[in-house]
Amino acid sequence: MKLRKTALVMLIALVAAFGLYAQGVNESTAAISATVANASPKYVFMFIGDGMSSPQTNSAQVYNGTNVSGKVELEKLTFTQFPYVGIQYTQDSTSFAPDSASTATSLSSGYKTHSGVIGMGVDRVTAGETIAEKVKEQLGWKVGIISSVTLNHATPAAYYAHIASRNDYYDIGLQMAQSGFDYFAGGSLNQAENGDKSLYQVMEEAGYLVTNDRDTILSLNADSGKVYAVSPRLQDDGAMPYSIDMEEDDLTLADFVRKGIDVLYNETGFFLMCEGGKIDWAGHANDAVANINDTLALDEAVEVALEFAFQHPDETLIIVTGDHETGGMTIGYAATGYNTAFDIMKNQTMSYVAFDEAIAAEKEAGTFTFERLMEMGEEAFGLTAPGTQNAVEALVMNEYEYARLQKAYEDDATGNTDGYEESLLYGGYNPISITLTHILNNKAGIGWTSYAHTGLPVPVYAYGEGAESFIGAYDNTEVAKKLFALCDVE
């Protein structure tokens, strides 16, 4: 009998406690809902780290953090300190490991579609309006689109284009010119000469100032009219250089955001989307150091927006998220157990692209031997051969790693890259550069599962007017729908 009474008392206590908890949750939810309902941002920044999820952001924090026993701690990014955080699920209508076209369409337009489709529904015919198009047409806001990759690539295109195939770059470029958006900046254009007219000429005929002159770009302001500012120096496939490969005078994403604010600022409002596109490209190539440095470059661009938000505290909303994760990146590798050594990755001085170019130059000069490769590997990655005296122990390759590099050298020389084993080892990239990045990454404690996209959920970080709306776990289409509601567009 006593046991029954005790159980009854405990049950009553639990019910009462849960009631208080539920009351607290309901009050918090009501308070957030009221705040969101009253929110009215007129300056909206949307940052997308292409291929960026929690592994990429936290790797950047570990990379700049402290890895000393007893003092292990992160150096947080600007946007990971935002007060409101949510998580979005990224699957599209065809796959749980989607592409940038479909996921950016969900983020910009609020609906699902096939991988490879931009700005159209599952039927590949129905075209909706993006948040950028809506605020321009319905509210008279100015609009800017920035990307570190080409501006008619999938993610930036998803904010102004509607097309069944992301590979129709020329047609996407035509829609870019027809958008009437006020500011484009960053990379160049894919297949710009594939039609009757150069896409750059089409842009100029549509009233855009098209320039890749550094001084002209830095002098842009609100009186510049419609602008397409192309990075004065381009790297692979017309994109901006990787952050790790940048020279002192190169323009960064932060520079283009700063100029974007100068061009777009007005009393009515603006929407500015900025993509860190090469985070994804480095993820595909399994180059952790290039990936991390471009994540840090995106964070520096966010800092510029945050400075603006401090000056316009009741009018600015900043969203930072990714479209999907790339590479299956993880902190933790079988051979290192629970240990990480991210500090050794700072010995890498260039991206895989720059190293590929260095290899090509050596081959052209007829000086590329395995011995020369070992010298280059030490210069660019810090890695040395087994038994090297007076070397940093953590950077000395073991016999297994050394044999992997020898195989990569031989496979590169013979063109043996298409076999099943080689496809897993190299993923279609230069066997030598990707083997070096894999060895360095693994020694540091980073592993990769893929050369493609994965199905990991992606965090959403929010700051400013209406930021509370982005708390919780939701489908990626909800990001656009929340923006529609906050901006009061249909």
Secondary structure in CASP SS format (residue, H / E / C, confidence):
PFRMAT SS
TARGET T0000
AUTHOR 0000-0000-0000
METHOD secondary structure of the structure
MODEL  1
M C 1.00
K H 1.00
L H 1.00
R H 1.00
K H 1.00
T H 1.00
A H 1.00
L H 1.00
V H 1.00
M H 1.00
L H 1.00
I H 1.00
A H 1.00
L H 1.00
V H 1.00
A H 1.00
A H 1.00
F H 1.00
G H 1.00
L H 1.00
Y H 1.00
A H 1.00
Q H 1.00
G H 1.00
V H 1.00
N H 1.00
E H 1.00
S H 1.00
T H 1.00
A H 1.00
A H 1.00
I H 1.00
S H 1.00
A H 1.00
T H 1.00
V H 1.00
A H 1.00
N C 1.00
A C 1.00
S C 1.00
P C 1.00
K C 1.00
Y E 1.00
V E 1.00
F E 1.00
M E 1.00
F E 1.00
I E 1.00
G E 1.00
D C 1.00
G C 1.00
M C 1.00
S C 1.00
S H 1.00
P H 1.00
Q H 1.00
T H 1.00
N H 1.00
S H 1.00
A H 1.00
Q H 1.00
V H 1.00
Y H 1.00
N C 1.00
G C 1.00
T E 1.00
N C 1.00
V C 1.00
S C 1.00
G C 1.00
K C 1.00
V C 1.00
E E 1.00
L C 1.00
E C 1.00
K C 1.00
L C 1.00
T C 1.00
F H 1.00
T H 1.00
Q H 1.00
F C 1.00
P C 1.00
Y E 1.00
V E 1.00
G E 1.00
I E 1.00
Q E 1.00
Y E 1.00
T C 1.00
Q C 1.00
D C 1.00
S C 1.00
T C 1.00
S C 1.00
F C 1.00
A C 1.00
P C 1.00
D C 1.00
S H 1.00
A H 1.00
S H 1.00
T H 1.00
A H 1.00
T H 1.00
S H 1.00
L H 1.00
S H 1.00
S H 1.00
G C 1.00
Y C 1.00
K C 1.00
T C 1.00
H C 1.00
S C 1.00
G C 1.00
V C 1.00
I E 1.00
G C 1.00
M E 1.00
G C 1.00
V C 1.00
D C 1.00
R C 1.00
V C 1.00
T C 1.00
A E 1.00
G C 1.00
E C 1.00
T C 1.00
I H 1.00
A H 1.00
E H 1.00
K H 1.00
V H 1.00
K H 1.00
E H 1.00
Q H 1.00
L H 1.00
G C 1.00
W C 1.00
K E 1.00
V E 1.00
G E 1.00
I E 1.00
I E 1.00
S E 1.00
S C 1.00
V C 1.00
T C 1.00
L C 1.00
N C 1.00
H C 1.00
A H 1.00
T H 1.00
P H 1.00
A H 1.00
A C 1.00
Y C 1.00
Y C 1.00
A C 1.00
H C 1.00
I E 1.00
A C 1.00
S C 1.00
R C 1.00
N C 1.00
D C 1.00
Y H 1.00
Y H 1.00
D H 1.00
I H 1.00
G H 1.00
L H 1.00
Q H 1.00
M H 1.00
A H 1.00
Q H 1.00
S C 1.00
G C 1.00
F C 1.00
D C 1.00
Y E 1.00
F E 1.00
A E 1.00
G E 1.00
G C 1.00
S C 1.00
L C 1.00
N C 1.00
Q C 1.00
A C 1.00
E C 1.00
N C 1.00
G C 1.00
D C 1.00
K C 1.00
S C 1.00
L H 1.00
Y H 1.00
Q H 1.00
V H 1.00
M H 1.00
E H 1.00
E H 1.00
A C 1.00
G C 1.00
Y C 1.00
L E 1.00
V E 1.00
T E 1.00
N C 1.00
D C 1.00
R H 1.00
D H 1.00
T H 1.00
I H 1.00
L H 1.00
S C 1.00
L C 1.00
N C 1.00
A C 1.00
D C 1.00
S C 1.00
G C 1.00
K C 1.00
V E 1.00
Y E 1.00
A E 1.00
V E 1.00
S C 1.00
P C 1.00
R C 1.00
L C 1.00
Q C 1.00
D H 1.00
D H 1.00
G H 1.00
A C 1.00
M C 1.00
P C 1.00
Y C 1.00
S H 1.00
I H 1.00
D H 1.00
M C 1.00
E C 1.00
E C 1.00
D C 1.00
D C 1.00
L C 1.00
T C 1.00
L H 1.00
A H 1.00
D H 1.00
F H 1.00
V H 1.00
R H 1.00
K H 1.00
G H 1.00
I H 1.00
D H 1.00
V H 1.00
L H 1.00
Y C 1.00
N C 1.00
E C 1.00
T C 1.00
G C 1.00
F E 1.00
F E 1.00
L E 1.00
M E 1.00
C E 1.00
E E 1.00
G E 1.00
G C 1.00
K H 1.00
I H 1.00
D H 1.00
W H 1.00
A H 1.00
G H 1.00
H H 1.00
A C 1.00
N C 1.00
D C 1.00
A H 1.00
V H 1.00
A H 1.00
N H 1.00
I H 1.00
N H 1.00
D H 1.00
T H 1.00
L H 1.00
A H 1.00
L H 1.00
D H 1.00
E H 1.00
A H 1.00
V H 1.00
E H 1.00
V H 1.00
A H 1.00
L H 1.00
E H 1.00
F H 1.00
A H 1.00
F H 1.00
Q H 1.00
H C 1.00
P C 1.00
D C 1.00
E C 1.00
T E 1.00
L E 1.00
I E 1.00
I E 1.00
V E 1.00
T E 1.00
G E 1.00
D C 1.00
H C 1.00
E E 1.00
T E 1.00
G C 1.00
G C 1.00
M C 1.00
T E 1.00
I E 1.00
G C 1.00
Y C 1.00
A H 1.00
A H 1.00
T H 1.00
G C 1.00
Y C 1.00
N C 1.00
T C 1.00
A C 1.00
F H 1.00
D H 1.00
I H 1.00
M H 1.00
K H 1.00
N H 1.00
Q C 1.00
T C 1.00
M C 1.00
S C 1.00
Y H 1.00
V H 1.00
A H 1.00
F H 1.00
D H 1.00
E H 1.00
A H 1.00
I H 1.00
A H 1.00
A H 1.00
E H 1.00
K H 1.00
E H 1.00
A H 1.00
G C 1.00
T C 1.00
F C 1.00
T C 1.00
F H 1.00
E H 1.00
R H 1.00
L H 1.00
M H 1.00
E H 1.00
M H 1.00
G H 1.00
E H 1.00
E H 1.00
A H 1.00
F H 1.00
G C 1.00
L C 1.00
T E 1.00
A C 1.00
P C 1.00
G C 1.00
T C 1.00
Q C 1.00
N C 1.00
A C 1.00
V C 1.00
E H 1.00
A H 1.00
L H 1.00
V E 1.00
M C 1.00
N C 1.00
E H 1.00
Y H 1.00
E H 1.00
Y H 1.00
A H 1.00
R H 1.00
L H 1.00
Q H 1.00
K H 1.00
A H 1.00
Y H 1.00
E H 1.00
D H 1.00
D H 1.00
A H 1.00
T H 1.00
G C 1.00
N C 1.00
T C 1.00
D C 1.00
G C 1.00
Y H 1.00
E H 1.00
E H 1.00
S H 1.00
L H 1.00
L H 1.00
Y H 1.00
G C 1.00
G C 1.00
Y C 1.00
N C 1.00
P H 1.00
I H 1.00
S H 1.00
I H 1.00
T H 1.00
L H 1.00
T H 1.00
H H 1.00
I H 1.00
L H 1.00
N H 1.00
N H 1.00
K H 1.00
A H 1.00
G C 1.00
I E 1.00
G E 1.00
W C 1.00
T C 1.00
S C 1.00
Y C 1.00
A C 1.00
H E 1.00
T E 1.00
G C 1.00
L C 1.00
P C 1.00
V E 1.00
P E 1.00
V E 1.00
Y E 1.00
A E 1.00
Y E 1.00
G E 1.00
E C 1.00
G C 1.00
A H 1.00
E H 1.00
S H 1.00
F H 1.00
I C 1.00
G E 1.00
A E 1.00
Y E 1.00
D E 1.00
N C 1.00
T H 1.00
E H 1.00
V H 1.00
A H 1.00
K H 1.00
K H 1.00
L H 1.00
F H 1.00
A H 1.00
L H 1.00
C H 1.00
D C 1.00
V C 1.00
E C 1.00
END
